[in-house]
Amino acid sequence: SNGPQVFVHRNCVPCMYNERKNKIPGLMECLWEIGGVSCEVIRGGTIQVGETILLLDDDHGRRIDDGGKLDAFYVRPKARSAKQVKEMMEGKKKSKEILMETDKEGLLRLQASYESVGLKY
């Protein structure tokens, strides 16, 4: 096919930041199964509503990067165990420490963004 082509990296689950940003309590839980996907544009173009989309059987596993998310990240929040929640909190702390050393300005922007919707990073 000569049309547009994208590589789907992973499912994108809704997050508390977007729930707060949109001021819709319960949004994250409600949209859990239909959050969307993270894609990389391989070849640009226009996809029209109703157009047929072909799935190519291609091995790009080496390119998939979820940013080191823990498995619990992909578990519906109300279904997470206490252990999974603790692991996620520890992972967040670790990523904060890494960002402090590698991209302090980026960390400050991230914190300001979270604070703008009443969350703490």
C-alpha positions in Angstrom: 0.0 0.0 0.0 1.2 3.5 -0.8 -1.1 5.3 1.6 -0.3 6.5 5.1 1.3 4.0 7.5 1.6 4.1 11.2 3.3 1.8 13.7 1.2 1.2 16.8 3.5 1.1 19.8 1.1 0.4 22.6 -2.3 0.9 24.1 -2.7 4.2 26.0 -4.7 4.0 29.1 -6.4 7.0 30.5 -4.7 8.9 33.4 -5.7 10.9 36.4 -4.1 14.0 34.9 -6.5 13.9 32.0 -9.5 13.2 34.3 -8.7 16.2 36.4 -7.8 18.4 33.4 -11.2 17.6 31.8 -13.0 18.0 35.2 -14.9 14.7 34.7 -14.7 12.5 37.8 -14.6 8.8 36.9 -13.3 9.5 33.4 -10.2 7.3 33.8 -12.2 4.3 34.9 -15.0 4.8 32.4 -12.6 5.1 29.4 -10.2 2.4 30.5 -10.9 0.0 27.6 -11.1 2.6 24.9 -8.2 4.9 25.7 -6.5 4.8 22.3 -3.1 3.9 21.0 0.3 5.5 20.8 1.5 5.5 17.2 4.6 6.5 15.2 3.9 7.9 11.7 5.9 5.8 9.2 4.5 7.4 6.1 2.2 10.4 6.3 -1.1 11.0 4.6 -4.8 11.4 5.1 -7.1 8.7 6.4 -10.8 9.3 5.7 -13.7 8.2 7.9 -15.0 4.9 6.7 -11.7 4.0 4.9 -10.4 0.5 5.2 -7.4 0.1 7.4 -5.0 -2.8 6.9 -3.1 -4.4 9.7 0.3 -5.5 8.5 2.0 -8.5 10.1 5.4 -7.0 10.8 7.9 -7.7 13.5 8.8 -4.3 15.1 9.0 -5.6 18.7 12.5 -4.2 19.0 11.0 -0.7 18.5 8.3 -0.9 21.1 9.1 1.2 24.2 6.5 1.8 26.9 8.9 4.0 28.9 9.5 1.3 31.4 5.9 1.1 32.7 5.2 -1.5 35.3 2.6 -4.2 34.4 0.3 -2.7 37.0 0.1 0.5 34.9 -2.0 -1.4 32.4 -4.3 -2.8 35.1 -7.7 -1.0 35.6 -7.1 1.1 38.8 -10.0 -0.4 40.8 -8.5 -3.9 40.0 -5.0 -3.1 41.2 -3.7 -4.9 44.3 -2.1 -3.1 47.2 1.2 -4.5 46.2 0.8 -3.2 42.6 -0.1 0.3 43.9 3.0 0.3 46.2 5.2 -0.8 43.3 3.8 2.0 41.1 4.5 4.6 43.9 8.0 3.3 44.2 8.5 3.5 40.4 7.2 7.0 40.4 9.7 8.0 43.1 12.5 6.3 41.2 11.6 8.1 37.9 11.4 11.4 39.8 15.0 10.8 41.1 16.2 10.1 37.6 14.5 13.2 36.1 16.0 15.3 38.9 19.5 14.2 37.8 18.9 14.1 34.0 16.3 16.8 33.2 15.5 19.0 36.2 13.7 21.6 34.0 11.6 18.9 32.5 10.7 17.6 36.0 9.7 21.1 37.1 7.4 21.4 34.0 5.9 18.0 34.8 5.3 19.0 38.4 3.8 22.3 37.4 1.5 20.5 35.0 0.3 18.1 37.6 -0.2 20.9 40.2 -2.3 22.8 37.6 -5.0 20.1 38.0 -4.5 19.5 41.7 -2.2 16.5 41.6 1.3 16.0 43.0 4.0 14.3 41.1 
